[in-house]
Amino acid sequence: MTTSAGATRAQGDALLARLDNLEPGKPHRRLMFMGGLGYTFDSFDGALMGYALSALIIIWHIPSETGGWLLSSIFFGYLVGALVAGVLADRFGRRRLMMSSLLIFCVCSLLMGTANSLPELFVWRALAGVGIGAETALIAPYISEFLPARVRGKFVARTVGFLAFGYVLAGVVAPLVISPNPAVGWRIAAVLCALPVVLLLWWRRRLPESPRYLLSKGRIAEAAEVVENMERESGAKPAADPLETVDSVTDPAASSPAVTPDRGMLAPLAGLWRGGLARTTIVIWLLWFILIGVNYGFSSWLPTLLVLEKGLTLTNSFLIALITSLAQVPGYYIASLLIDKMERKWLLAIYALGATGGAVVVAFADNTPVLVLGSALLAAFTNGAAGVYYTYTAELYPTAVRATAMGAASAVGRLGAIFAPIAIGYLFARIGWVNVFLVLVGALAVAVAVVVIFGARTSGRSLAESVPAGH
């Protein structure tokens, strides 16, 4: 971090050191829980409405090509929401954007339940995606900016692991709400997705702004207050050294760090390609595109493919989807145990290899038990990897562009989530079940190669405050 006065520079460095040396306690767990609930409601919405729209594809006899566009509707909104929210959060703050995005999602989800045509349903689903896409893109960088380096991986991975609970909850609710009467049940599902978000908005009303963001904007007194409150809640005594408080600075102009000149709303996006960040950005975008694309393409189409290709009932297809959702829990948990004990890039490679194996099993499964096993492996590894690449991405970028970087990566990932269901719809109609999953295998193999060859090391390092030099 650069500053305009020696005392101010020392204050900022001291605050970051205090934040990094603080023992994890109550405020860190609260942040993890609040962020985790956001991920839970994201995955609950994505999975439950995926089940609902899969049912509509079947009962309304929608062609697979059109069905792919419907299943991808939310990801068009995800793309816009994630990209815009990242830029705005680096400009106006993480907390404000997180709260606003939840409100947008809630309103549009309720309106989605009133849709009476495919175009209307597509529009409201996409607009709801703007809100939830913005929310999920901001949680990981927001949480990471409070956490000590030695436990950051574990905390962020466990926060992302809350996604599994949403998938499991959706797997339980879908057979109860959608299966008995899909024509009405999907509308009930839309309301159920929106209501918990109202509670989350209430619970989050007192969350603090990121102290790293505040420091990057020269708001040292506010950052100091946040750090001191976290110290008190964690049972630590706030530091009394004059350089570690704002009392030693009497000139307001001297208390503001020299931040990067404002060159417009899109300047942070250009910052992702400066210095040593260009290669990082290419690697991260490829990883997010492939891993999220495979994950959502598979999970979106699984219930429908089980009915059309394997002849299962809609209820039984939902039950198999629930089993695959349960498999995500150990996937996330194991990742959280390993993430601070080994280098992130190697853990990502291991998870991508595991997902590749699961896709191979699914492709050649000739009976239901083997199909369930392959589906469970694929779900466990593709979803468990999220706990790693969310952490990994936040660690690779400096504070000034961290939210933008996460939003852009998430947006690229949503491009994969848009492309994959649509591509699967077309491919399934032309090359069949087996070849569709062999295509997924090839994509996952590319992800493994990219992270192994080009991925940077980040484990155990403090978050960067400046752009690295070019390679």
Disulfide bonds with the S-S distance in Angstrom:
none
